[in-house]
């Protein structure tokens, strides 16, 4: 089909979706959180109300706004998260020098660039969110398994990241108004009064942003990205000047030989594992991309280029501080706290808060929203699912989770280890078995003759392939005896699941390619 023909087809919006329920890539229309219930969308022929609503429906190509810059700013924010800085600076403390850190991040960036393109292309081609794309491999009902696992990990980290941002806000408030210090001395359910004020304030800000849908998230990421890049560059320059125009390129306990190379490859693998959640549901964002070129360009400047910039910032920050007093900082917040000028300290702290919110929105808020919308499509649209996700993220008292090593290592770490096998099955099925051929209308059909009906809606072969791979990944990730290879658990799980799936599935079946334009929803902004 010619480009012009495809463009003309994309311009046609099905009559039943002339005025759909707010949703799709644009998210809910701008209205109050407590507004009236939207009018129900007339269902297209053949789709099930248990599998379809305006937020789960594929998006038409016309009106997509996630161009290369929008995708780049996702990474401009996420790569420079405080957690990533703590991880990267930790490599300096563990004995890696400047060139070893650069090499580790270069290797990790190349792997991530490839994996994110594979995942991103699926969203761009189908226009569907992750829970729907999971139906291809796992079946229209079995897809709840990967969606719930991804959503559970995200919802816990949403609360934790909101708490971490609230700590910065609390410090900022006390710097500006020291007389409020008494509010920070008591404790209720693990937080002081000022702690609760800070947490709830940031919680409300995020709920308001997300209530306007994916388009507002895109705009916020585009706003925050340049701020973060400029702030981190300014911090690095300031530290470089403070260190007298030179930095330490390594510590006095630098690794050498085989131990050094093992640490480099471990670090590269762990860098990919950090993004193990995001490579699964990157399609939630690229479903709004107008072309694969947008995905590739956004990923290229946002992953390898941006990550090398990030590595340079890490080397300068850590090396300058080590040159000054022989100590190693834990994160950029340590540097911000030493800024002598109150005005500049406030600006830097605000930038870190803006950054943490940006990271939280993209990495930990969108996934559970689509998970809940997929579980209850007749009751929850994007806005309602966002509110439910946020409430769960509040009532779990995430600061208590963060302060519990058992929860972080065994619960969240265990769930994280399961993401590799899920990725392996989904990617093997889409790219190697089906060669990208998808019957989009059947992803929303409960017909027993549908392409994704399998056995009562569940593809047992996907479960069979993923289960042993998940067991292996969990053992490698959680058993102390395997700590040396724990960082590779995601890769082992993904590869093992993909290989088993390719062995047991029918790779020579007939797979139909039917686009979803007839049931698609035009993006609403």
SVG drawing of the C-alpha trace seen along z (x, -y; Angstrom):
<svg xmlns="http://www.w3.org/2000/svg" viewBox="-24 -34 69 62">
<polyline fill="none" stroke="black" stroke-width="0.4" points="0.0,0.0 1.4,-3.4 2.1,-6.1 -0.7,-8.3 -3.2,-5.5 -2.2,-4.9 -2.4,-8.6 -5.9,-8.8 -7.0,-5.8 -5.7,-7.3 -7.8,-10.4 -11.0,-8.4 -12.6,-8.2 -15.2,-5.5 -18.7,-7.0 -19.2,-5.3 -16.2,-7.2 -17.0,-10.7 -17.4,-11.8 -15.8,-9.0 -15.4,-8.8 -12.3,-10.9 -9.2,-8.6 -6.8,-7.1 -3.3,-8.6 -4.6,-12.0 -6.1,-10.7 -9.3,-12.1 -10.7,-15.4 -10.0,-18.3 -12.6,-18.2 -12.8,-18.1 -11.7,-15.0 -15.1,-14.6 -16.9,-15.4 -19.9,-13.6 -19.6,-10.1 -18.7,-10.2 -21.2,-9.0 -20.6,-5.4 -18.9,-4.7 -21.0,-2.7 -19.1,0.5 -17.8,1.4 -19.2,4.6 -17.4,7.7 -15.6,6.2 -16.3,7.1 -17.1,4.6 -14.8,6.7 -11.9,6.0 -12.5,2.6 -12.9,-1.0 -11.7,-4.3 -8.4,-4.1 -7.6,-0.5 -8.6,-1.0 -5.9,-1.5 -5.3,-5.1 -5.7,-6.5 -2.5,-7.7 -3.9,-11.2 -3.3,-13.4 -0.4,-11.5 1.9,-13.9 4.7,-11.8 7.4,-12.9 11.1,-12.4 11.5,-15.3 8.7,-14.0 10.4,-10.6 13.8,-12.2 12.5,-14.2 11.2,-11.0 14.8,-9.8 16.2,-13.3 14.2,-13.0 14.3,-9.3 18.0,-8.7 18.9,-11.6 16.7,-10.3 18.2,-10.5 18.1,-6.7 20.2,-6.4 22.7,-8.9 23.0,-7.0 23.6,-3.8 26.2,-5.3 28.1,-7.1 28.2,-3.8 30.2,-2.4 32.9,-5.0 32.8,-4.0 33.2,-0.3 36.4,-1.0 35.5,-1.8 37.3,-4.8 36.2,-7.3 36.8,-5.2 35.4,-2.1 32.1,-3.9 31.9,-5.3 32.3,-1.9 29.8,-0.3 27.2,-2.9 28.0,-2.7 27.4,1.0 24.2,0.7 23.0,-2.1 23.5,-0.1 21.5,2.8 18.7,0.6 18.5,-1.2 17.9,2.1 15.4,3.4 13.5,0.2 13.2,0.0 11.7,3.5 9.2,2.6 8.5,-0.9 7.8,0.3 5.0,2.5 3.3,-0.4 3.8,-2.6 2.5,0.1 -0.6,1.2 -1.5,-2.0 -2.3,0.1 -1.2,0.0 0.8,2.7 -2.0,4.8 -3.6,5.1 -0.3,5.9 0.2,8.7 -3.0,10.3 -1.1,11.3 1.2,13.8 -0.8,14.5 -4.4,14.4 -7.2,12.0 -7.6,13.2 -4.0,14.5 -2.7,11.0 -3.9,10.0 -0.8,11.8 1.9,9.6 -0.2,6.5 -0.8,7.0 2.8,7.9 4.0,4.7 1.3,2.6 2.1,4.0 5.8,3.1 4.9,-0.4 2.3,-1.2 4.7,-0.5 7.5,-2.5 5.0,-5.4 4.5,-5.7 8.2,-5.3 9.3,-7.9 6.7,-10.3 8.0,-9.9 11.6,-10.5 10.5,-13.7 8.6,-14.7 11.9,-14.4 13.5,-17.0 10.4,-19.2 10.5,-18.9 14.2,-20.0 13.4,-22.9 10.5,-24.0 12.6,-24.0 15.4,-25.9 12.9,-28.7 10.9,-28.6 13.0,-27.3 10.1,-28.2 8.2,-25.2 10.7,-22.8 8.4,-21.7 6.1,-20.2 8.9,-17.8 9.4,-16.3 6.2,-14.2 5.3,-10.9 2.0,-9.6 2.0,-6.3 5.7,-6.8 5.7,-10.4 5.8,-13.8 3.2,-16.4 5.5,-18.2 6.3,-15.0 2.6,-14.3 2.1,-17.8 5.0,-17.4 3.9,-13.9 0.3,-14.8 1.2,-18.0 3.3,-16.2 0.7,-13.4 -2.0,-15.9 0.2,-17.6 0.8,-14.3 -2.8,-13.3 -3.8,-16.6 -1.2,-16.3 -2.3,-12.7 -6.0,-13.6 -5.5,-15.6 -4.2,-12.4 -1.2,-11.4 -1.0,-14.6 -0.4,-16.5 2.2,-14.0 3.9,-14.6 3.9,-18.3 5.2,-18.0 8.1,-15.8 8.9,-18.3 8.9,-21.1 11.0,-19.2 13.6,-17.7 15.6,-20.8 15.4,-22.0 17.0,-18.8 19.8,-18.8 20.7,-22.4 20.6,-21.9 22.8,-18.8 25.3,-20.5 25.4,-23.5 26.0,-21.4 28.9,-19.6 30.4,-22.9 30.1,-24.3 31.8,-21.3 34.5,-21.3 35.3,-24.9 35.1,-24.1 37.7,-21.4 40.1,-23.8 39.5,-22.9 40.5,-19.2 38.9,-16.0 40.0,-12.6 39.6,-10.0 39.4,-7.1 39.7,-6.3 42.8,-4.9 41.1,-1.5 40.5,-1.1 39.8,2.3 42.1,3.9 42.3,7.1 39.6,9.6 37.7,8.2 37.5,4.9 36.0,6.4 33.5,8.4 32.4,5.3 32.1,3.4 29.8,6.1 27.8,6.4 27.3,2.7 26.1,2.6 23.7,5.5 22.3,3.8 21.8,0.6 19.5,2.6 17.8,4.3 16.9,0.9 14.9,0.3 13.4,3.9 10.1,2.4 10.1,-0.3 11.1,1.9 7.9,3.8 5.4,0.9 7.3,-1.6 4.5,-0.9 2.2,-2.9 4.0,-6.0 5.0,-5.0 1.3,-4.2 1.2,-8.0 4.2,-8.1 3.5,-9.1 6.3,-6.9 9.0,-4.4 11.5,-7.1 10.2,-9.2 10.8,-6.3 14.3,-5.6 15.4,-9.3 13.9,-9.9 15.6,-6.8 18.9,-7.5 19.3,-11.0 17.6,-9.9 19.5,-6.7 23.1,-6.4 23.8,-10.1 22.0,-11.2 23.4,-8.3 26.9,-9.1 26.2,-12.8 24.8,-11.4 28.0,-9.3 30.2,-12.4 28.1,-14.3 28.5,-11.4 32.3,-11.3 32.7,-15.1 30.4,-15.2 32.0,-12.2 35.6,-12.9 35.4,-16.6 34.1,-15.8 36.8,-13.1 39.4,-15.6 38.1,-18.2 38.0,-16.1 38.5,-12.4 34.9,-11.5 32.3,-10.0 28.9,-11.6 25.8,-9.4 23.6,-11.5 23.3,-15.0 21.2,-16.0 24.4,-15.9 25.8,-18.6 22.6,-20.6 22.7,-20.7 26.2,-22.3 25.2,-25.2 25.9,-28.3 23.5,-30.6 19.9,-30.0 18.3,-31.2 20.4,-28.8 19.8,-26.0 16.0,-26.6 16.3,-26.5 18.3,-23.3 16.0,-21.6 12.9,-22.6 14.7,-21.2 15.2,-17.9 11.5,-17.8 10.4,-18.5 12.7,-15.7 11.4,-13.2 7.8,-14.0 8.7,-13.6 10.3,-10.2 7.4,-9.0 4.8,-10.0 6.4,-8.1 7.9,-5.1 5.4,-4.4 2.1,-6.0 1.1,-5.2 1.5,-1.4 -0.9,-0.8 -3.4,-3.1 -3.6,-0.9 -3.5,2.2 -6.6,1.1 -8.4,-0.1 -7.7,3.4 -9.0,5.2 -12.2,3.1 -12.8,1.5 -16.5,0.9 -15.9,-1.0 -12.5,-2.7 -11.4,-5.1 -7.9,-6.8 -8.8,-9.4 -10.6,-7.0 -7.8,-4.4 -5.3,-7.1 -7.1,-8.1 -7.4,-4.5 -3.7,-3.9 -2.8,-7.0 -4.9,-6.1 -3.3,-2.6 0.1,-4.3 -0.9,-6.3 -2.6,-3.7 0.4,-1.3 2.4,-3.8 5.3,-3.6 7.9,-5.2 7.5,-2.0 8.1,0.1 11.2,-1.9 12.6,-1.4 12.1,2.4 15.0,4.2 12.8,7.4 10.1,5.6 12.6,3.9 14.8,7.0 12.3,9.9 9.0,8.5 9.8,5.7 13.1,7.4 11.2,10.6 8.5,9.0 11.2,7.2 12.9,10.5 9.7,11.8 9.7,9.0 12.5,10.6 10.6,13.8 7.5,11.8 9.6,9.6 11.1,12.7 7.8,14.4 6.1,11.3 9.0,10.3 9.6,13.8 6.0,14.2 5.6,10.9 8.9,10.6 10.0,14.2 6.8,16.2 4.3,13.8 6.8,11.5 4.8,8.5 1.5,9.7 -1.3,8.9 -5.1,9.1 -6.0,6.0 -9.8,6.4 -9.4,9.9 -7.4,8.5 -10.8,7.0 -12.9,10.1 -14.1,12.9 -15.1,15.1 -13.8,18.6 -12.7,18.5 -10.6,15.3 -6.9,15.4 -6.1,14.8 -8.8,17.0 -6.4,19.9 -7.7,22.1 -10.5,20.1 -8.6,16.9 -5.2,18.1 -2.2,19.2 -0.9,22.0 2.4,22.3 3.3,18.7 2.7,19.7 4.7,22.9 7.6,21.0 7.6,18.3 7.3,20.3 10.6,22.1 12.4,19.0 10.8,17.0 11.9,19.6 15.5,19.4 15.4,15.6 14.1,15.5 16.7,17.8 19.5,15.8 18.1,12.5 17.3,13.5 19.5,16.3 22.7,14.9 24.8,17.7 24.2,16.4 25.0,12.7 27.9,12.6 25.4,13.2 22.3,11.6 22.7,8.6 22.2,10.9 18.9,12.5 16.7,10.3 18.7,11.4 18.8,15.1 15.0,15.0 14.2,13.2 16.4,15.4 15.4,18.7 11.7,17.8 12.1,16.8 14.0,20.1 11.4,22.3 8.5,20.5 10.1,20.8 10.6,24.6 7.1,25.4 5.0,23.0 3.8,23.4 6.1,21.2 4.6,22.1 1.0,21.1 -1.0,18.7 -1.0,15.3 -3.3,12.6 -2.4,8.9 -5.5,6.8 -5.1,3.1 -7.2,1.6 -8.4,-1.5 -12.0,-0.4 -12.1,-0.3 -9.5,-3.0 -10.0,-6.2 -8.7,-9.5 -6.2,-10.9 -7.9,-13.5 -5.8,-16.4"/>
</svg>
